[in-house]
Amino acid sequence: MFVAFVTVSCHVLSDETDKIISAPMNKENIKFKLGKVIMNKSSLRNVIATCIVLFFVFYATKNVLSSGFAIFTHGASALGQANSVIAHTDNPNTIFFNPALMNELEETQIELGTTILFLSREFESDATGRSFDTGNDIFYPSTFFITHAFNNKVSAGVGFFNSFGLETKWEDDWEGRYITTDTELQTFTINPVVSYKILPNVAFAIGVDFLQLDATLESRMNFSGFGLPDAKREFEGDGYGVGYNAGVYYDVNKHFSVGASYRSKIKVDIDGDTDFNLPRGTPSPLRTLFPSTDGKADITLPQQVYTGICYKGFESFTLEGGLRWEGWSSYDELRIDFDKSIAGSKASVTDKDWKGTYTLNIGTKYRLNDSVSLLAGYMYGGNPVPDNTFDPIVADSNIHIFTFGSSIKYQRLKFDITYAYQKLEGRNKNNAIDDDVSDGFLNAATSANGEYDSDLHMIGFSLTYKF
């Protein structure tokens, strides 16, 4: 459906472009033709389609985690203020953070952005003292938002973004290879929303989240007891889910505003298949224990609550503080049910028992003049993973994020750029999760117990145009 929509739109865009190019190339005619194309509704759809094509180019890349495996890089201006944009905004990315603020945006606005992330993760083994790392991986979670003000009471918009994502890739011979070698999770969300001003200073919004998920789980299998090298197992699957989001905004007075928003949990039923790559020389009786088979899994992505209070009483400063809560208790286990028995079992169950988390953030915008603003912020977040189920698939811990950036306006165009540094506090794995996570016994040689350290560098870019 998505591909068909983009393809048809691109054909329309090509036809309109041909009309412009074939017209006499004088300054007045070019200006008139371009204005006509931009203001024409069908042409506006063409511009949107082009932005969607660009978004899909970025979407083809992998994502990265922030808290658990949630993603919050949804616009450079928001990131520059440590996502303290629940009670004020001047960007269409408010569709994600608090859609009730769409009523503060004039006319039709389009925002396209991406964030380049450089992730580094290291592990030092308690058993051997050896160190392993995941390499300096680069990711590009991207966003596309469009808002339109019908009048001074009603606004609507749609967002395309990655709300959850993860890739953790370790070397094939690392100590924890029987737990994981490669874990990938990608999501793509389409989020149409509508906002209505109930009172001159109060707005409410509601929207729907249509989410697609793709997942890959890879690890090695210990066949040393049979005198064989490691085998490989892989599960690949995808699924869909539907949720909703809502927001409210109250402009208290000229100095204060408050906002809150909510994103529901989303249950995703995943259909996939499990394959095994067994070493050469594996005897037939052993091979029959590991057949390729279809399988099913499900995951419930957490509900999220955002609150913020903004102070606008300074002459050139906007200051906002906020709180975010995520209901990670929905992720209580990872269960895969197989159509065929694997090693005598038709299910693989791994306890997770994650907990809800809170994140505190504060951000500011300083207006140097009508064209240039400076951004800065700080965020502290807890982690949802308890010690007894902590593993290298999601080696999460408490985070500190420091951000700064700039917004530059030129006529109807606005460019935002932000740098952010995320430090995950060092965390030690000391549990019985090893080559068999269900037996409850510690195998020190394959447990990957030890110290995990991670950090993340982010550079965000967003381009916004107001029609």
N, C-alpha and C positions, 0 to 999 in steps of 0.2 A: 504493500500500500504506500509506504513512504517513498520507495523508488519510483513508482508510477507517478506520484504527485510531483516529485522533483523533475522527472523527465518531461512531463507535459508542460510544467511551468517554464522550463528552460526553452522549449520550442516557442512558446509565446514570447518570451524575452527576446529570442533571436529575431522573430518577426518584427517586433517593435524597434529593435536596434537597426535593422535593415532600413526601415522607414526613415530613421533619423539620418543615417549615413547617406541615403540617396537624395536628401534635400540639399538645396544650394547652400554652400558652406560660407555664408556671411554671418557676422557676429550677431545681428538682430535675430536672424532666423534660428540660429543654434540656441540662443537664449530662450526663444519662444517655444521651440520644440522640446527642449529639455524640461522646461517648466510644465508643459502639457503632459509629458510622459510621467513626471513625478506626481502630479496632481491627479492623474487618471487612476481610477481604482484598480483596473486590471494591471496597469503598469506598476502600481504599488505592490501588487502581488508578485510581479516579476522580480522586483528588488528583494522582496522577502525570500523568494525561491532561490535567488543567487546566494543570499546569506546562508540559507539552509544547506546549500551545496557545500559552501565553505565549512560550515559546522560539521557536516558528515565527514569531510576530509580529516578534521581534527579528531572527530569521534572515533575514527578507526584506530586511534592509538590507545594505549593502556592508561589506566587511572591509578590513583594512589590514595592511601588512607589518610584520615585526619584523626577522628576519634572512632575507635573500633575500625570499621571500614567505610564510615560516612565521609562524604566530600563536602567541603564548604568554600571552595574557590570558585565563587559564582559572580565574578566581576572584580576588576582591579580596584575600582573606587571603594567597594565594600571591604576588600582585603586590606587596603591601605589604612582603613579605620578599624581593623581587627574585627570586622563584621558587626560593628556597633552601628547598625543602620535599621533598627527595628522601629524607631520613633522619628526618623527623618530620612529623606532621600532626595536625590536629584537624578536618579538613574533607573532605567527599566528593570535592572536586576532586582528591584524591590518585589517583583513577582515571586521570587524565591523567598526573600527574607520577611516581607510583610506586604502582601498584595493590596491591603487597604490604602497604602500610601500612593497607589497609582493615581488617585484623585489629585495629588499634588503635581502631577506631570502634565504639561500642556501638549495639545495637538497630538500628532503621531510621532512616536520615537522608537528607533531601532538600535539595539546594542548587540555587538558581536565581540566576543572576547575569548582569550585562552590564557592559561597559566602554565609556564614551563617549570617543571619541578625536578630537582636534582636530589635523589634520595640515596643515602648511604647508611648501611646497617652492618654492624660488626658483632661477632660472637667469639668469646674466649671460653674454652672448655675447662670445666672443673676437673674432669677426669684426666686430661692429657696436657692441658696448658696451651694447646694449639689454638690458633685464631683462624676464623673463616669470615668472609664477608659476601655480601650480595652484589658487589660491584657498584659503580656509580650509575644507577639507572636514571633515565630521563622519561618523564611522562607529560601529557598534554591534555588534561581535562579542559573542556571548552563549553561555551555557553552561547545561546542566542535568545534574545528577548525582544518582544515588540509590544508596545502599549498604545492605546488610542483613547482620547477623551472625546466622548460623544457630546457632552455638555458639561456644565459645572457640577453635575451630580453623578453622572454615570461614566465609568471608564471600564475598559476591558483590555485583556492582553493574553499573550501566550508565551510560555517559556520552553526552551529545549535545553536540557542540561543533563549532566551525570550526577545523580544524587548519592550513589554509593559506588565504590570501586576499590580494587585491591590487586596488587601483584607483588608476590614475594617469591623470588627465584634464588635458590641456593645451588651451589655446585653439586654435581652428581655423586661426588665422593665425600661430601662433608659428613660430620658426625651424626647429624639428625636426618639423614637421607631416608630413613624408614618412616619418619613422621611426615616429611614433605621435601620435595625438591622444587616444585613450581605450583603456586596457587594463584589463579587469576579469577577475578570477578569484575564484570562490567555491567553497568546499568545505563539505560537511556530513558529519560523521562520527558513526556510531553505534558505540559501543565497549562490548560486554558483557565482563565480566571475572570471574574467580574467583580467590580467594586462599586458601591453605592454610598453616597453621602446621606446618612440618615438625618443629620443636622448640619448646619454650616461648619461646625468644627468636629464632627464625628463621622467616621466612615467605617463601613464593614465590607469585607470581601470574602468570596468563597470560590473554590476552584476544584478541579478534578486532576488527579495524577494517573496517567497511563504509563506504566513502567515495563520495560523489557529487560531481562537479565540473562547474561551468558556466564557460565562458570566452567572452570577447568581445575581439576585436582590431580596432581601427579606426585608419586613417591616411588621409592625403591622397595623391593621385597627381599628379605634375608633368606637366601637359599644355601648359605654356607653349611648348614646341617646336612645337606645332600651332596656336599662336595662341589657345588656349582657357584658361579658368580651371581651377582644380584639380578633379580628380575625387575621389570618395570610395570607399574599399574597406572592407569589413567581413567578418570571419569570426566566426560564432557556432557554438558546439558544446557538447556535454555528454558525459559518460561516467561510468563506475563502476570502482572498483577495490577490492581486498581485501588487507589486510595483517594483521599481528598485533603485539601488544605483550606485554612480560613485565617483571616486577620482582622484586627480592629485597630483604629487609630483615633486618638483624642488630642486635639490641639487645645491644651488647657488655657493658655494665654500667649502673649507675644514672647514670653521667656521660656515656657515649658511645653513639652509635648510628650505623650506616652504612647506606647504601642505594644501589641502582643500578637503572636501568630502561632498557628498549630498545623502540624503535618501528621496525618494519621499513619498508623502502622499499615504495612502492605504485605499480605501473604502471597508468595510466589510459589506455584507448583512447577517443579522442574522435571522435564523429561530428558533423559540422556542415555548414554551407553558407557559401559565399562569394558576396557580392553587390557590385555596382558601381553607383554613382550617378554617371553620366557627365554632363558639362555640356551644356546645350542647344546644339545646333548641331554636336555631334560627328558627323562623317561616318560613314555606314554601314560602310565598310571598317574603320574604327577601332573601331567598336562591336563588330564580330564578334570582335575580339581579346580582349574582356573579357566573356565570357558568365557569367551566374550559374550556379554549379555546386555540387554536393555535394563534400565533402572529408573527409579523415580526418587525424587527428594523434594523437600519443601523448606522454605526459609521465610520467617516473618521479620521483615525489616522494621526497625523501631519507630514508634511515634516520637515526635519532637515538639517541644514547646520553647518559644522564644519570647523574651520580654525586654523592653528597653525604655529608658527615660532620657530625654534630650534637653539640654539647656542651651538656649539661643540668646541669652541676655548680653553676652559679650559683643563688642562692636564687630569684630572680625572672626571670632571663634565660634565653632559649633562643637559641643562636647556631649558625648553620649556614653552611658554605661549600661550593661545588659547582662542577662543570665540566660543560659540555654540548658534545657534538660532533655536527655535522650533515654528512652525506655528500652535499654538493651536487654532487659530481662526476657524479652520475647525470643532471644537467641539462647535457648536452653539446651539444645543438642543438635548435632549434625547427623542426620540419619539418611542412609541410602538403602532403598529396598530393591532387590534384584529379581529379575524374572527367573533366572536360573541360580541354583545353589553355587556358591563360591567357597571352596574349602569346607563344605558341609553347612554353610550358613547362607540364608537368603536376605540378610540385612547386615549393614555396617553401621554401628551406633557409637558416636563419640560425644561424651558429655561436655557441655560448654558452661552452663550456669552463669552466664554473664549478668552483670548488674547495671542498674540505671546510673547515669553519670550527670554531673553538673559542670558547666563551663562558665567562667566569669570573663567579661571583656570590657574594655574601655577604649574609646577612640575619639579622635578630634580632627577637625578640618579647620585650617587657617587660611583665610582669603587674603592673599597678597594684594590683589586688585580684581577687577571684573573678569579678567581672563585666566588668572593663575591661582590655584589653591594648593596648599601643602597638606598632606595626610600623615597621620601617625596613630599607632595603637599598640595594645598589649592584650594577650589572651592567655588565661590559664585554664587547663582542662584536665579533669580526672579521667581515668581509664576504666573500662567496663570489665576487664578480664581478671578473675580471681586467681590467686596463686596456684590453687590446686588444678586448674585447667589451662594455665598459661603455657603456650607452645609457640614454636617459631613460625607457625602459619600466620598468626597475627601477633607479632611481638610488641604489643602495645604497652604504654606506660603513661604516667602523667606528662603533660606537655606544657611548654612555654613557647609562645609565639610573639615575636617582635616585628612590627611592620612600619614602613614609611613609604610614601609615594607622592604623586602629584597629579592634579587635574588641570588640563589646559583647554580652554574654550576658544574657538575661532568661528564667529558667526553662528551657524547652526550645527557645527561639528564640535564634539568634545572627545578628547583623548586622555585616557587614564593609564598610568603606569605605576606599578608598586613592586617593591622588594620586600620579602618576608623571610624570616629565619625561624624555623621550628626545631626546638630541641626537645627530644624525648629523654626523660630522666632514665639513667641506667637502671636496669632491672635484672634480677637474678632468677633463673629458672631452677627450681629445686623440688621436683615432683617425680612421679612414677610414669609419666608419659614417655614412651620410648617406641620400640619397633612393634609392640602390641599394646595399643593404648587401653585395651579393655581388660587386661589380665591383672592389673593392680600391683604388679611386681616391677621393681626397678632393675633395668639392665643398664648399668652405668656406661657401657661402651657405646650405646645407641640412644641415650636419653637426651643428648644435647643440653644437659644441665650446665649452667654457667652464666656468664654476664653478657647481656645484650645491650648495645648502645646504638642509637640511631639519631640522625639529624636530617634536616630537609631544608633546601634553599628553594625559594619560589620567586619567580618573576612574572607578574601578571600584566596583561595588556587588554584594554577594552576601547572600542571605538563606538561612539554614540552619535546618531544623526537625528535631528528633529525636523520633520517635514512641515 
